[in-house]
Amino acid sequence: MKPDGQSLSAVFFDLDGTLIDSAPDLIDAMRRLRAELGEPAIAMDKVGMVVSKGGRAMLRAGFPGIAEARIETLLPRYLDLYAQQIARHTRTFDGIDAVLADFDARPLPWGIVTNKPERLARRVVAELGLAARSAALVGGDTLAKRKPDPEPLLHAAQLANVDATRSVYVGDDARDIEAGRAAGMLTVAAGWGYLDGEDPRDWGADIVVAKPRDLLAALGLD
C-alpha cells in the first residue's frame, strides 16, 4: 500500500515512545523500587532508553547484572509502583496532539496497540484524555500473543471495524515494524521514540518519520 491519505482506513500507534513520553514516570518508579529494596541511587539514563522494550528490559537497566529469575520476582512490584503515579509526568510527544486532532476532524479512526499490560495502558490513556477518542486499544496481555506477532494489530483492526491492509502502524521499535508488516499494514518508524542507539532506518519500515508533525505529510494527509 502506498501512502495515500484517501485510501487509509485507520492509523494505529504503539504507546510508550510513540504516542506518549512515559519515561519520566517509569524512571521514577524504578528509583522508588531501588530505594524500597535498600539499593543505592544510580543514574537512570539507560532505563529511559529501553522503555519501548518493556518492563524486563527496564529492570535489567535499573539493576545492572540482575539475574533473570529476580526480574520475574520484581516485575509485579515495579509495575505496581508505576501504577501508583502512572501519569504524574507522562505527556503525549510534542506534535502528537495536533496529529490526533487532525485525524478526529477528518474523521480517520486511530487506535493503540502496545505490549504494555492492558490495565496500565487503559489507565494512562484515560488519564491523558485519549480513551474516548481511540477506536481500539490492545495491550500486551489482551491476547495470548503480543508483538512482534501480528495478531494484536489484526485484533485492533477488527475492534475498529477497519481493513488492516489499508491501515498504518506507527512504532519506535523494530518489533513494531515486524508486527505491522506481518499484519499487512503500512509501517512507519517513529524517529522520536526511545531508540537506544538504534537507527530506525534499519528496521525495514515503509516510511521513517523524524517528528510527529511530519506524519501527516508522510501519509498523504497534508
Secondary structure, 3 states (H helix, E strand, C coil): CCCCHHHCCEEEECCECCCEECHHHHHHHHHHHHHHCCCCCCCCHHHHHCHHHCHHHHHHHHCCCCCHHHHHHHHHHHHHHHHHCCCCCCEECCCHHHHHHHHHHCCCCEEEECCCCHHHHHHHHHHCCCCCCCCCEECCCCCCCCCCCCHHHHHHHHHHCCCHHHEEEEECCHHHHHHHHHCCCEEEEECCCCCCCCCHHHHCCCEEECCHHHHHHHCCCC
